[in-house]
Amino acid sequence: MELSGGEPFINPSIFEMIHLAHERRLKVHIPTNGALLAGKIDALLKAPVDILNVSFYGTDAASFSQVTGAAGSIFDATVEGVAELARRRRRGGYPRLLRTSFVCSKDNLHRAIDFIRLSEKLGVDEAKLRNLRFHETTGLPESLCLNAEDQEVRDFLTGLHRQRFSIPVFLPRVPRHDDRRKCDHPFKILAIDGDGFIGPCCITADKRCWGNLFEQPDLWNGPAMIRARRDQMDPTSPAPSICRYCEERIPERLKAGG
């Protein structure tokens, strides 16, 4: 069970939700930007979280501010929070897996090694490099996404394999332009907003057209989800632009180091 959407630790009930999910025998995965970790270490060490993924939007205060427009002090607070959590976590304690992640694009590949070295220094269990998803967002053209036909991208991935890392480093999943693989999310995942609206994944732009969990029974087998599954099973149905660079369509993820 993934507790995400915005920044999870803003929710005042997040730890109650974690414990409730654990009581229901659900494994809890929390993706976070890490900005609020420093004030929640004691609670996190007791919370039954299976995976805590901290996203880094830079490798130092300056690059963080350039990407996010936020103060560099937020980056410093994130680094301090992750370092403290890694230092105080008991062997076999919570979170079970402490991971950092970094979104790679054509204009920041040179920072990937710095991110990995920072992750090693912080003492996390593993690091993950992700491909930039194209959302038709102003200022983020599709050309910044990584694709398998790009020689620079191939050289980048080859270079990572030649490095020695003390922790496992998962490499970005890189699609080909002619890749027609479909997504299995409509068959195994239901993304639920706080107000009850559902969709086949957390990226779907408008979940309100899919139905509301509080108002309609059995949405898992409802007409919207059935239609989504049929689209994924149809080899002639083109993938939406928002899906082209989604890593979830590519099951294989290569690893370096560890």
N, C-alpha and C positions, 0 to 999 in steps of 0.2 A: 504494500500500500504506500503510495507516494503522497506526502503532504506537501503540496506546492501551490504555486499561483501567487505572484507577487513575492513578498518576503515572509516566509512562514513564521518567523520569530516575532513579527509584529503582533500576531494574534495572541491576545492575553490567555487564551485557553489552549495553546499549542501543547503544553505538557500534559494536560488532562486528555487531550486527543491521542497523544502518543501512548499513554498508559491504557486508555480504553481500547485502542487498536491491538495492543499487546495482549490484553485480556481476551480478546476475540481470536487470538492465535494468528494475527497478521504480522508480517514482517514490515517494519516501517523504514522507508527511505525518505530522507529530507534533503532537498537541494536548497542551498542558502547562499546569499552573497557574503555572509560572514561578518557583516558590519556590527551586528549585535551580539556576537559570541562572547565577548569579554565579560559581559554582565550576566551570563547565563551558564557559566562553566559548571558550577556546583550542581545545578539542576540537570545539565546534560550528562554528567557523570553517573547520574542515577536513572536517567530515562532510557527505556529499552529501545534504542534506535539501532537498527541493523546497519544502515549506511547513512553517513553524513557526508554530503558532497558540498564542498565550498568552492564556489566559482570565483576565479581571479580574473579581473578585467584589465590587468596590467601586471608588470613585474617590478614596479617601483611606484612611488607616489606620483611622479611626474607623468608616466605613461597611463596610470589609472585615471588621473584627472583629464588627460587628453581624450581618452575614450568615453568616459562617463560624464564629464563636465562637473564632477563633484570634487570636494576638497580632498587633497592628498592624505589628510589625516585619517580619512575613512579607511584608506588602504593600510595605513600603519596599524589602525585598530584591528583590522581583519587579520593581519600577520600576527599580531600579539595574541589574539584570541585563539587562532589555530595552534600556535606554538605552546600556549598554556594548556590547551586541551590535550595535545599530544603528550606533553610532559607529565600531566597528572593522571592520565588514563591508566588504569591497572591492566595488567595482562589478562585478557579474556573478558575485560569489562566493556562498558559502553562509552561511546558508540563502538559496535563490533568492527566496523570498517570506517576509517577516516580517510577521505579522498579529496584531492584538489583537482580542479578542472580548468581548462583554458580554451577559449574559442579561437581557432586559427583562421586567418584569412590571408589573402595574398599580400596584404600590406603589413602583417605582423609576424611572418614566419621567422624573422630574425630574432624574435623574442622567445621562441619556444624553448630553446635550451636554457635561457635565464629562468623561465618558469619552472622547468624541471629541477634545476639546481636549487631554486628556492624551496620547492616542495621537499627535496631531500633534506635540506637544512632544517625545515620545520618538523620533520619526524613523522610525516603522514605515512599511511600504508601503501598508497599507490597514487599515481597521477594519470589524468586522462586528458588527451588532446581531442577537441571536437572540431568538426567542420562548421563554418558559418552557415546558418540557414538563411535562405533568401526569402524575405517577407515583403518585398516591394516597398521597403522603407526608404524614405528620402535620405540620401547620403550613403546608403549601403547598396551599391549596384551589384547585380548578379555576378559581374566579372571578378568580385572579391572572393567568391566561393572557390573552394578547391575542387578540381576535377582531374580525373585520371589521365586525360589527354595532354595536360600541361607539363612540359618538361621540367619546369622549375619545381613543381609540386612533386614529381617523381624523384628528382634529385634531393629534395628536402627529406622525403621519407626514407630514401636510401641512406642519407647521412645520419639519420637518427638510429638506424639499425647498426651503424658502425660505432656508436657511442657506448660508453659503459655507464650504466646507472645503477645505483644501489637499491632502487625500488622499481617495481613493475611500472612501465609507462605504456599506456594504451594509445595507439595512434589513431588519427582521425579516419573515419570511414569515407572514402572518396569515390563518388559515382562517376560513371562514364556518361557522356552526353546521350548515348543511345540506350542507356540502361532502362529497361522496361519492367524491372522487378516491382512487385506490388507490396503493399503494407499489410501486415497481419494484425494491426491494432484493432480494427472493427471486430475481430474474432476473439480477442482475449482481453481487451482493456475497455473500461468505461471511465471517461473523464467527467467528474462532477463538480460544478461550480458551487460556491457557498450558498447560492440561492436556489440550487436544485436543478439547474439546467444542465443537460448532458451533451456529450459529443464523443466521437471515437478517439480523440486524442486531445492533448492540452493546447495544440497549436491551432486547431480549427477556429477560424476567425469569429464566427457567430454561432454559438451553441444554442441560441434561443429557437432556432428552426428545428432542433432535434427532439425537443420535448422536455418536460419537467418532472423530475423524480417524485416530487411531492404531490403532483396533480394527476399523474398517469401511471397505471400499473404496468409492470413487465415491459419497461422500455428497452431492456436488453434484447428482447425479441420483437420490438416494435417496428413499424414500417421504415423509419429513418435508418436504423441500424441494419435492417435487412437490405435496404437499398445500397448502403455503403459497402456491405459485403459483396453484393452482386457486382458493383463497380470494380472492386478489387479482383474479382474472379474473371472479369471480362478482359481478355488480352487486347482488345481493340480500344478500350477506354483509356485515353491519355491521362497521365498523372497531372494533377493540378500544379500550378507553378510553385505553390507553397510547399509541395511535397518533393520537388526535384532534388533538393540537397538535404533532405531529412535523412539522418543516419539510420533511423529505425527500419528503413527499407533494405539495409545491407546487413545481413546477419554476422558476417565475418568482421572481427576487429583485431588487427595485428598488434603485437606487443613487442616492446624492446626493454632491455634491462631486467632487473629483478634477479 
